[in-house]
Amino acid sequence: MDPLLFPIQELHAHLNGSISAATMKKLMAQKPDLRIQNEMITIDKGKKRNLEECFQMFRIIHQITSRPEDILMVTKDVIREFATDGVKYLELRSTPREEESTGMTKRMYVEAVLEGIKQCKEEGWDIDVRFLVSVDRSRGTAAAKETVKLAEDFLLSTDGVVVGLDLSGNPQAGHGRDFLEPLLEAKKAGLKLALHLSEIPKREDETRLLLGLSPDRIGHGTFLHASESAARDLVELVRQNRTPLELCLTSNLKGETVPSRAQHHFGFWYPLGHPVVLCTDDKGVFATELSQEYQLVAETFRLSDEQVWALCLDAINHIFASSHTKTKLREQWRMLKPTLLE
Ligand code: 5GP
């Protein structure tokens, strides 16, 4: 059985990191002055960059998506591409950005994303899309507070489309403690929290602080299990709370935070029966697809079709949309299972 045929959910996809080569071509044709070459914004098969270089790539991509119409185009293309890959439920995340050169404000940015989601729905794409507003930790506390306010406004006005807040950005920049206050505020307002943590080694103190917020999901958590023995409490805490981990194999390999497929921390958490969700992170930058991530994990860790199916089904438990949506998705999956596993 080919896992490609399973319906899947994508819960960790950064919008600007998810732009395909085809969409980039369209955008670059509109901005020839930027003189950006493909290898500056995507990491091809067999190639790697360190995390710092990956973050430089995002800065280049941001120059290409500087207008609301760019954000609208990439949102629509990214949604269609995920739908074509078999994704039935998608949580996109993105950092609202203001651009002096074009007059785009953070509010206009979010409105463009929401418009893209709405248009795809009107066009009849078979995919349920939600949005997480991202806080970029490299931009500091004041910007984070502003972003949380914006996220709260949209949480109230979008009838379930805006569901949560993501803490991301270069993990070398700033410290988690600078974001505790706005993150707590977001949580109190009813936004679900997806926090990138332990993405790089020796961040135990920061991780402990962020785990203190009881996040709803963890992004990567690459070095959680590799903590010094004095910090084994972190793994225990995550296990006790059964906090799901969003795992992105290709991203971690190409970004050089994990040395080989077999050493990926999926191999630590999955055998413990801990909830994990496979995701792409940045399908454009890392040149991957969600179906491919499932295949890679299945091959590397020798999962049977039944196990892959169970992994896909379990992801529904960890989405941020309402329990009504979860029930609907489970029903959809149940209807598909008999034919797919025959
Ligand atoms: P955007 O938020 O502009 O739609 O997507 C790109 C941004 O997502 C990056 O600038 C960065 O803040 C965040 N991002 C993408 N991939 C990663 C990742 O692997 N780790 C972290 N910490 N942040 C990421």
Residues whose N, C-alpha, C, O or C-beta is under 5 A from the ligand:
A	BS01	5GP	H14 L15 N16 G17 F58 R93 S94 T95 S134 D136 S168 G169 N170 P171 H196 D282
